[in-house]
């Protein structure tokens, strides 16, 4: 469960950073 949470948070952070860098 913890691993899945960390993976999900990593995906969200990566996507957010991608959007910010491309905005």
N, C-alpha and C positions, 0 to 999 in steps of 0.2 A: 504493500500500500504506500509506504513512504517513498519507495523507488518510483512508483507511478506518479505520485504527487510531484516529486522533483522533476520528473520528465515533463509533466504537464506545465509546470511553472517555467521550465527552461524553454519550452515551445512558445509559451505566451510572451516571455521576455524577449526571445529572439524575434518573434513576429512584431512586437511593439517597437523594438529597436529598428527593425527593417523599415517599418512604416515611417518612423520619425526621420530616419536618414534619407528617405525618399520623398518626404513631404516638402 
